[in-house]
Amino acid sequence: MAGDGVVEAEAHWLTMADGQRLFLRDWPHAAARHAVLIVHGLGEHSGRYEALAQWFRAQGYAVRAYDQRGHGHSPGPRAALSHEDDLLRDLTAIYDHYTNSVGRRPLLLGHSMGGVVTVRAVLDGRVAPPGLVLSSPALRSYASAPLRRLAAVLKRVVPNLPLRNGLPLEGLSHDAKVLQAYRNDPLCIGMVTPRMADFIFRAGASSIADAWRLRVPTLLLVAGSDRLVDPSGSKEFSNGAWATKQLTSRFFDTLFHELFNEAEPGRHQVLAQLAEWLRRTLH
């Protein structure tokens, strides 16, 4: 089904059970056959998914994305968590709210840290989407073992101490315009806190260990030249989930971290794989 033209995102707010307000963006579709909920990565925000949202709309999808707590327009300390499972609870609440809003269970798409949040929520049975898309999920970090142990210690002492995340932004994309836009975006941050870092480390490792429990049709998109997350984590997850027959893995050896923001022809190749999987899985 063709889309009904480009539309601007509609801004909304949703309050979580603990009082945290989260900023939402909806791209409605008057004749939508499906819906998708997009979960962004560390240090960024939902506004960076405008082009992907419009692409989904052209495929006949209504689209929602949101700024995770500590990110984007959502208020509060940057990259900070009050409890270790805050991001999982937030996703569950927003997914259920969106399901009620559109009258169907939406597809779930998570990028980087958002990939860890989405797959962990699915493996835990918090949400049961008709399909899951993982884009460069942060299942394994390049952080050293001592640094990971330090995060586990600091989360008990100074859980929300702002620290530089050390991510090499030049590895986001081969498209220079994407890098410039990210660096000039006041909503993008270069920090993380011990509690959030520890959550990412632990949730990634546990998701790899639990890959055999995958029960949702899943597309795993992996940037083989990723400098921000270690693609070996995705390879190990793929091996662990093989017997479930639920996982489709696509590896792009030369592409960088933000597969949906890559330079052409890379971006087109990624979207072509996504479109084919959607056609086989949901249509």
N, C-alpha and C positions, 0 to 999 in steps of 0.2 A: 504494500500500500504506500502510495506517495504521501509525503508530509503535507501539511496544510500551510506551508510557508514558514518563514523565520519569525519567531516571537521573542519578545523580551522576557527575561525571567521575572516571576512574581515573588516578591520578598515576603517571608512569613517568620514568625517566631513561635517556638514551642518550648514550654517549660517542663523540665524533667522533675522527677519525684523529689529530688533534693533541693529544688528551687533554682537550679542552673538553667538559664535561658540559652537556647541554641538558635542560631540564624539559619533559616532554610531558604532555598531557591527552588521554585517550581517552574518547569516549562510545560504547560498543559498542552494537550492535543485533543481536539474536539472529537476525533474519530479513532482514538487510540485502540489498538488491539492488545497492547501489552504496556507495561510500565517498568521503569528501572530506577533503582535507588543507587546513587553514586557516593562512595566514601573516599575522601581525599587522603593524602599522605602527610607525613610530618612536616611542619613548617609552612604549609601552603593553605589553600582554602577553596571553597566550592566554586568561586567565581572563575577559577582557572579551567573549568570544565565546560565553558560555554560552547566551544566548537564541538566537543563530543556530544553534548546535549542536543545540539542542532542536528548532528548526524543521526542520533537515535530517533529524533522526531521525524526525520525523513524516512526512517524505516517503519514508522507507525507507532512509536512509543511516546507515552507521557514520561516525563523525567523529573526526578527530584534529586537534589544534592544538599548537603548541609555542612556548616562549619563546625567541626568537632570542638569540644570544650578546650579552651586555651588556644584557639586558632581563629583567624579571620575576624569576622564581626561578632562572634560569640564572646561575651564578656568574661572577665576573670583573668588571673595570672596566666602568662603565656606558657604553653606546653606543660601545664601543671594538672595534676589529678588530686582529688580529695580521697579517693579510694582506688585500689588497684584495678577494679573491674568497671570503673566509670564509663570507659569508652564502649564496653560491651553492653552495659545497661542502656546507654544513650542510643546505640544502634537499634536495640530491641524495641525501645519505645517509639523511635521514629519510624522503624519498619512497620510496626503494628498500626501506627497512626496513618501512614501512607496507604497501607492495605485497606483500611476502612475508608479512606478518602477516595480511592480510585475503584474500590469494589473488587479488587483482585490482588493476589500476591505478586509483588513486583520482583523482577530479576534483580540480583544484587551484584554490584561491581565495586571492587575495592582495589585501590592503587597503593603500592608500597606499604606504609604503616596501615593504611586503610585495608590493604589486602590481608594483613594479619588480623585486624579487627573482624573483618567479615568471615574469614575462614574459621576463626576460633568460635565465633558466634554460631556458625553452622554446625561445627563439630560438637559443640556443647548442646545443641538442640534448642538454642534460644530463638532462632528463626528457621523457617523452612521454605526458602525461596524455590521457585520452579527451576532456577538455574543460577550459577555463581560464576562470575568472571574475575580472575585474579590477574592484575597487571603488575609485573615486577614486585611481587609481594616480598615484604621484608622478613622472610622466614629465617634468614641468617644474616648476621651483620659482619662487616669487616673488623669490628671492634675486637681487640685482643681479649683473651681469657682474663687477664688481670683487670682490664677495664670493666669487663662485665661483672666481675666479683666486687669491684669498687662500687659500681652502681647499686648492687644489692646491699652493700653496707651503708652507703649514703642515704638510701631511701628510708632507712630507719632513723637517721639522725637529722638530715636536712632534705626531706623528700621533694621539696619544690624549690630547691636552690637552682637559679637559672645558670645553665652552662652552655657553652658553644657546642653545637652538635657536630662540628667538624666535617660536614658533608661537602664533597667537592662539587660545587655547582656547575663547573665546566663539564661534568659528566651527565647533566640532565638530558641534553639533546644535542644533535649535530646542527640544529637550526640556531644560528646566532641571534635571531629575533626572539626566540623563546628565552634564551639566557638573559638578554637585555631586559625583556619584560619582567622576568622573575626578579632580577636585581633592583629594578625600579618600582616594584610593587610594595607599597608600604604595609600591606597585609601579610606579606611573606616574612617569616622570621628564621633566624639562624641559630636557634637555641633549643635545648631540651632540658628536662629536669630528671633527677635520679629515679623518681618513681615512674615516670613515663618511659624512660630508657629501659628500666628493669622490666616493665610490662612488655615492651616490644621484644626484648631478648627472650623472656620466658615464654611468651605466647607463640613466638616463632618456633622455638625448640619443641614445645609441646604439640604444636600443630604438625610438625614433621613426624613426631613419634606417633601421633594419632591419625595419620593419613589413611590407614587401613579402615578407619571408621567412616570415611566419606560416603554419604548416601544421596548426595545431590549432584545432578549433572553439572560438571565444572569445566571451564576453559581456563587453562593456565598459560599465560603469555609471558615469556621470559626473554629479557634483554641479555644476550650472551656477553656483551661488552659492558655490562653494568658496573659502574664505579661507586654507586651509593649503597647498594645491597649486594650481598654475595649470591650470585646465581646458583651456586652449588646447593643452596638450601632448597631452591625450587626443583632441582634435579633429584634430590633425595626425597622430597615430597612426592614427586611424580613416580619414583620407583616404589615408594610405600603405598601409593594409592592405586597402583596398576591393577591389582587383583579385584578391585571394586568395580571395574568397568564403567566408572562414572567420570573418569578424568580424560580430557583431551588436552595434550600438551603441545605447544608450538614455541620453538626456540628460534630466536632471530640473532644469529651469531654476532653481527657487526653493529647492532643497534644499541643505543644508550638507554638510560633508565626510564625516561618518560616516553613510552612507546606511542602513545596517542598524540604526542607533540613532536615527534621526530621529523627530520627533514625528509622530503620526498626523494626517492619512491618508498622509503621505509614506512612512513605513516600509512600510505595506501595499502601496502602489503599487510600491515597489522589489521587494518579495518576490513580488508577482504577476508582474512581468516575469521575475524569476529562475525562478519555478516554470514559466512558459510555455516559457522557453528550455530548461530541463532536460527538460521533456516532449518537446520537438521534437528535442533533440540526443542524449539518452542513453536515452530510453525506447522 
